[in-house]
Amino acid sequence: MSRKSIILPKISKGGRRARSGSPWIFSNEIRMDEAAKAIVPGAVVNVRGEDGRAFGTGYFNSKSLIAVRLLAEDCDAAIDADFFAARLGRALALRDRIYDKPFYRLCHAEGDGLPGLVIDRFGDTLTVQTGTAGMERQIDPVIAALEKILGPKTIILRNDAPTRALEGLSPYVKTLKGDSHRITVEENGARYGADLAEGQKTGWYYDQRDNRAFIAHLAKGKTVLDAYCYTGGFGILAAKAGAKEVVCLDSSAPALAIAEESARANGVTIKAVKADVFEELERLKAAGETFDIVLADPPPFVKSRKDLEPGAKAYRKLARLAADVTAPGGVLMVASCSHNIPQERFAQECAQGLLRAGRRAALIRQAGAGPDHPVHPLLPESAYLKALFYALD
Ligand code: SAH
């Protein structure tokens, strides 16, 4: 059966984005006729302009706002195990140049030329996430490609991200190969436990690696509050770097249990506290307790565009409360992993929060995710992680 084509009308406002190289084409940019609507969600298509110009090969979902995600510049490109092996091989070569141990995000969707595909590597274990109907249909060739380039012992499909619903996909977690989902992550010279099947997202947040190292560098002899600690990524490294006291705060008991285990494995002590961060910060403030380093790395407060205003307010409040418990001369990090708040807005809200806390602050570092989370240059909004570090008077 020959491949179906999707047509971009000649005069279309947003089509300009694709014309200048963006890998996304929105549903209002294409001719959504009966033939297009009849194409099964996620099918591989050729994308052409009305004028005959070829935009390349992509996958299509008439039900998704991002209707087409382009995979290759040419029409009729073969999307098979060899295609995925070539893209994943390129992604692997890049990580091999950056890291000396096989612990990293191996594939970061559009940033690695594979929209909808996220793969984290933990030595010989891989977690694979497909976020779109198009990539879901390619699981078999993707796995075949991974077998070819890496031959991992364990492969776990973590297809339970809530955003899959936007593509009409249901959530599931499945071990395709191997059986051990409790593994050890090696990062910044520390060893952390992670549960790749039951843990949050893919079980470990590689995106904060470089920010953890930055904080550890400042931690010797200091007191540290790691709020929204998850399994202790920041706190344990700070303790290892010689922090005087580390309090790890989270609402998840299983995450805190892993944090305590990991602390022991690294020969350090942390104090794990199960509480709501806002409530605990209020309590600490009332008790007059402060820390030399305060980290606040919450779950996304702006889950969709309609949450922007309440989410922005929540970041402002978090910055204020976190500043209240930061000691004079201390360092505060506030992070956001919300795709839907722009960097400037996030920085503005944090600045307001600090002002309301009555603290003079100097922004000493603005960072995002590490280099194993590459960003497509024409999709700057996919740089979701923002971390702001302030030195407070
Ligand atoms: N800093 C972590 C990642 C944080 S992910 C790291 O470096 O790995 C966000 C964390 O916030 C999750 O562990 C989640 O359990 C926790 N969380 C969500 N809502 C919370 C709340 N209201 N109070 C405390 N923790 C919360």
Residues whose N, C-alpha, C, O or C-beta is under 5 A from the ligand:
A	BS01	SAH	Y205 Q208 Y228 C229 Y230 T231 G233 F234 L249 D250 S251 S252 A255 A275 D276 V277 D297 P298 P299
